[in-house]
């Protein structure tokens, strides 16, 4: 008769269980892969595959009895770290969409709002366009591979241990909100400056030639200049997006 001891079961289960929970929590909040269009079965299968394939590179996990109070704390640790890593990537996406909000405000396109099924709220045309563009950029530039490498490396920086919430003291995710405004303004600053110059020229023209209806000609000019500016600056979006993503993921390494 074949029998297994509790120590053997823990030795087989825990090396896969903790990475599986952390990666699954990551896929719950990660942009693109964590959207509603991706079925839950696909996320679970991917999380299990990653947890199983990375066993050779992970540090040895301490044996923790599954019926102890420590197990609950360790499960919370995996969920918090995985969710925080996904939110760190979402901060970068939110910064790019915030840049689109600023640009659309200067162009006069912020009145064109519509429902965004990904976030469940209202968004503008330019912000949505930037969000879709950066989603494609995230896959094309290998951002998903960087995130997977980051969650694997996080087991070396924040291993499964007796201090489950040391991660919160080290990373301090409550300060990430400032990153949205700093990175978004950095991305939108060239177009905002250009549109500000256009508005300044229109203001001078309205003072010099007062017979001009500045409200009739101002909107098409700012809209046209803004669209041309977006066309020329869109290829340059990769550099700030990649730098911001690497900066956020570096906190988990």
C-alpha positions in Angstrom: 0.0 0.0 0.0 1.3 3.4 -1.0 1.3 6.0 1.7 2.6 9.6 2.0 3.5 11.6 5.0 2.5 15.2 5.7 6.1 16.3 5.2 6.2 14.7 1.7 2.9 16.3 0.7 4.1 19.7 1.9 7.4 19.2 0.0 5.5 18.6 -3.2 2.8 21.2 -2.8 4.4 24.3 -1.3 7.0 24.9 -4.0 4.2 25.3 -6.6 1.4 26.7 -4.4 3.1 30.0 -3.4 4.3 31.0 -6.9 0.9 30.0 -8.3 -1.0 32.3 -5.9 1.4 35.2 -6.5 1.2 34.9 -10.3 -2.6 34.4 -10.2 -3.0 37.6 -8.1 -0.8 39.4 -10.6 -3.0 38.3 -13.5 -6.0 39.5 -11.7 -4.8 43.2 -11.9 -2.4 43.2 -14.8 -3.4 45.3 -17.8 -4.2 43.5 -21.1 -3.9 39.9 -19.6 -6.1 40.8 -16.6 -9.0 42.2 -18.7 -12.5 40.7 -18.7 -11.9 39.4 -22.2 -9.3 37.0 -21.0 -11.2 33.9 -19.5 -10.4 33.0 -15.9 -9.5 29.5 -17.0 -6.7 30.9 -19.2 -5.4 33.0 -16.3 -5.4 30.0 -13.9 -3.7 27.8 -16.5 -1.0 30.4 -17.3 -0.3 31.0 -13.6 0.1 27.3 -13.0 2.3 26.9 -16.0 4.6 29.8 -14.9 4.7 28.5 -11.3 5.7 25.0 -12.6 8.2 26.2 -15.2 10.1 28.4 -12.8 10.8 25.9 -10.0 14.5 25.6 -10.9 15.1 29.3 -10.4 13.0 29.9 -7.2 14.6 29.9 -3.7 13.5 27.0 -1.5 10.2 27.7 0.3 10.0 26.9 4.0 7.6 24.0 4.9 4.5 25.6 6.4 1.7 23.4 7.7 -1.5 24.2 5.7 -3.7 24.1 8.8 -1.7 26.7 10.8 -2.3 30.4 11.2 0.9 31.2 9.4 -0.5 29.8 6.2 -3.2 32.5 6.1 -0.5 35.2 6.5 1.6 33.7 3.8 -1.4 33.5 1.4 -2.1 37.2 2.1 1.6 37.9 1.4 1.4 36.3 -2.0 -1.9 38.0 -2.9 -0.6 41.5 -1.8 2.7 41.2 -3.7 1.0 39.9 -6.9 -1.8 42.6 -6.8 0.8 45.3 -6.1 2.9 44.2 -9.0 -0.1 44.4 -11.3 -1.1 47.8 -9.9 2.5 49.0 -10.5 2.0 48.2 -14.2 -1.4 49.8 -14.2 0.2 53.0 -12.8 2.3 53.2 -15.9 -0.8 52.7 -18.1 -2.7 55.3 -16.1 0.1 57.8 -16.6 -0.1 57.4 -20.4 -3.9 57.8 -20.3 -3.5 60.8 -18.1 -1.2 62.3 -20.7 -3.9 61.7 -23.3 -6.4 63.5 -21.0 -4.1 66.6 -20.8 -3.5 66.6 -24.6 -7.2 66.2 -25.3 -8.0 69.0 -22.9 -5.7 71.4 -24.8 -7.0 70.2 -28.1 -10.6 70.6 -27.1 -11.5 67.0 -27.6 -12.4 66.2 -23.9 -16.1 66.8 -24.6 -16.0 63.5 -26.7 -16.4 61.1 -23.8 -17.6 57.5 -24.0 -17.9 54.4 -21.8 -14.8 52.4 -21.3 -15.6 48.7 -20.7 -12.1 48.0 -19.4 -12.4 50.4 -16.4 -16.2 50.7 -16.2 -16.0 54.5 -16.3 -16.0 57.4 -18.7 -13.0 58.2 -20.8 -12.1 60.6 -23.6 -11.1 59.9 -27.2 -7.4 60.8 -26.9 -7.0 59.0 -23.6 -8.6 55.9 -25.0 -6.4 56.1 -28.1 -3.3 56.4 -26.0 -4.5 53.5 -23.8 -5.0 51.2 -26.8 -1.7 52.2 -28.3 0.2 51.5 -25.1 -1.5 48.1 -24.8 -0.1 47.1 -28.1 3.2 48.5 -27.2 3.2 46.5 -23.9 3.0 43.3 -25.9 5.2 44.2 -28.8 8.1 45.4 -26.6 7.9 42.3 -24.4 6.5 44.1 -21.4 4.6 41.0 -20.3 7.8 39.1 -20.2 9.4 41.8 -18.1 6.5 41.5 -15.6 6.8 37.7 -15.5 10.5 38.1 -14.9 9.7 40.7 -12.2 7.3 38.4 -10.3 9.8 35.6 -10.4 12.6 37.8 -9.1 10.3 39.1 -6.4 10.7 35.7 -4.7 14.3 36.5 -4.1 13.7 40.0 -2.9 10.5 39.2 -0.9 10.7 35.4 -0.2 8.0 33.4 1.6 8.9 33.7 5.2 8.1 34.8 8.7 7.6 38.5 7.8 4.7 38.4 5.3 4.2 42.2 5.2 7.8 43.4 5.1 7.1 44.1 1.4 4.7 47.0 2.2 7.4 48.7 4.4 10.0 48.3 1.7 8.1 49.3 -1.4 5.4 51.7 0.0 2.9 51.4 -2.8 0.8 54.2 -1.4 3.3 56.6 -2.9 2.8 55.4 -6.5 0.0 57.9 -7.1 2.5 60.7 -7.7 4.0 58.6 -10.5 0.9 59.0 -12.5 1.0 62.8 -12.6 4.8 63.0 -13.0 5.0 60.5 -15.9 1.8 61.7 -17.5 3.0 65.3 -17.5 6.4 64.3 -18.8 4.8 62.5 -21.8 2.3 65.2 -22.5 4.6 68.2 -22.0 5.8 68.6 -25.7 2.2 68.6 -27.1 0.9 70.8 -24.3 3.7 73.3 -24.9 3.0 73.3 -28.6 -0.7 73.8 -28.2 -0.1 76.5 -25.6 2.0 78.3 -28.2 -0.8 78.0 -30.8 -3.3 79.5 -28.3 -0.8 82.3 -27.6 -0.6 83.0 -31.4 -4.4 82.9 -31.7 -4.7 85.3 -28.8 -2.3 87.8 -30.4 -4.1 87.4 -33.8 -7.4 88.2 -32.1 -6.0 91.4 -30.7 -4.3 92.5 -33.9 -7.3 91.6 -36.2 -10.3 92.0 -34.1 -12.7 91.3 -37.0 -11.6 87.7 -36.9 -14.0 85.3 -35.2 -11.4 83.6 -33.0 -13.9 81.1 -31.7 -14.8 79.9 -35.2 -11.2 79.4 -36.4 -9.5 78.6 -33.1 -11.0 75.1 -32.6 -10.1 73.8 -36.1 -6.6 75.1 -35.8 -5.9 73.7 -32.3 -7.5 70.4 -33.3 -5.5 70.1 -36.5 -2.2 71.1 -34.8 -3.0 68.6 -32.0 -3.7 65.7 -34.3 -0.5 66.5 -36.3 1.5 66.7 -33.0 0.1 63.3 -31.9 1.0 61.8 -35.3 4.6 63.0 -35.0 5.1 62.3 -31.3 3.4 58.9 -31.2 6.6 57.0 -32.3 8.4 58.5 -29.4 6.0 57.0 -26.8 8.0 53.9 -26.5 11.0 55.4 -24.6 9.1 57.0 -21.7 6.7 54.0 -21.4 9.6 51.6 -21.2 11.5 53.7 -18.8 8.5 54.1 -16.5 7.7 50.4 -16.6 11.3 49.5 -15.8 11.4 52.0 -12.9 8.2 50.5 -11.4 9.3 46.9 -11.8 12.8 47.7 -10.3 11.1 48.1 -6.9 10.4 44.3 -6.9 13.9 43.2 -7.9 
